[in-house]
Amino acid sequence: MNAQQIMNSDEFKRCEAFHGHVCGGLAIGYLAARAGLGWLREKRALDEELVAIVETDACCVDAIQVVTGCTLGKGNLILRDYVKMGFTFFNRRTGQGVRLAMKPDTFRVNERQIELFGKTRDGSITEAEKLELETLGMQRTAEVLETRAGDLFSMTPVTAGMPDKARIEPATPCTRCGEPTMGSKLASVGGQAVCRACLAAD
């Protein structure tokens, strides 16, 4: 399919609806997810049979959730915030996995987009500039979607490092704030069971 056919597909429209808009980052995540599923020879996960490890919290992760079915709530979407366009997909049934990493200099930053994003953040963007930003976003999306996954990403087989399944266990109150917390996630400090939020406040 070409870029326009992909953008018109039900699957990509679900990505757009979940994310809120179309952008190059969403397209990158879409291609990564489709390539990962293709490599694993799998379809969208209904439960925890697939695992996605993402190395960024950028727009692309929303497309990965929609396409793969790996989500934070199911415990099979893991964020390792290395601030990289790196994505690892595992098949729990076979133990096989693949890591995709964006190749250097694949897409150069559009300085005008960066400028307009800045104006969006500080509230100074005009209506005309909003339309310009939307047009630039659609252009970048089409550019990404016209790229072969093998040209965009390096793909490396992975067989180690698959996370355990999500744990369900009784909650235990933190001795400092009293809020219920998964017991295995509490830290022992001076003989007290302390949650991560209280530790971070120290």
Rosetta blueprint (number, residue, H / E / L):
1 M L
2 N L
3 A H
4 Q H
5 Q H
6 I H
7 M H
8 N H
9 S L
10 D H
11 E H
12 F H
13 K H
14 R H
15 C H
16 E H
17 A H
18 F H
19 H H
20 G L
21 H L
22 V L
23 C L
24 G H
25 G H
26 L H
27 A H
28 I H
29 G H
30 Y H
31 L H
32 A H
33 A H
34 R H
35 A H
36 G H
37 L H
38 G H
39 W H
40 L H
41 R L
42 E L
43 K L
44 R L
45 A L
46 L L
47 D L
48 E L
49 E L
50 L E
51 V E
52 A E
53 I E
54 V E
55 E L
56 T L
57 D L
58 A L
59 C L
60 C H
61 V H
62 D H
63 A H
64 I H
65 Q H
66 V H
67 V H
68 T H
69 G L
70 C L
71 T L
72 L L
73 G L
74 K L
75 G L
76 N L
77 L E
78 I E
79 L E
80 R L
81 D L
82 Y L
83 V L
84 K L
85 M L
86 G E
87 F E
88 T E
89 F E
90 F E
91 N E
92 R L
93 R L
94 T L
95 G L
96 Q L
97 G E
98 V E
99 R E
100 L E
101 A E
102 M E
103 K L
104 P L
105 D L
106 T L
107 F L
108 R L
109 V L
110 N L
111 E H
112 R H
113 Q H
114 I H
115 E H
116 L H
117 F H
118 G H
119 K H
120 T H
121 R H
122 D H
123 G L
124 S L
125 I L
126 T L
127 E H
128 A H
129 E H
130 K H
131 L H
132 E H
133 L H
134 E H
135 T H
136 L H
137 G H
138 M H
139 Q H
140 R H
141 T H
142 A H
143 E H
144 V H
145 L H
146 E L
147 T L
148 R L
149 A H
150 G H
151 D H
152 L H
153 F E
154 S E
155 M E
156 T E
157 P E
158 V E
159 T L
160 A L
161 G L
162 M L
163 P L
164 D L
165 K L
166 A L
167 R L
168 I L
169 E L
170 P L
171 A E
172 T E
173 P E
174 C L
175 T L
176 R L
177 C L
178 G L
179 E L
180 P E
181 T E
182 M E
183 G H
184 S H
185 K H
186 L L
187 A E
188 S E
189 V E
190 G L
191 G L
192 Q E
193 A E
194 V E
195 C L
196 R H
197 A H
198 C H
199 L H
200 A H
201 A H
202 D L
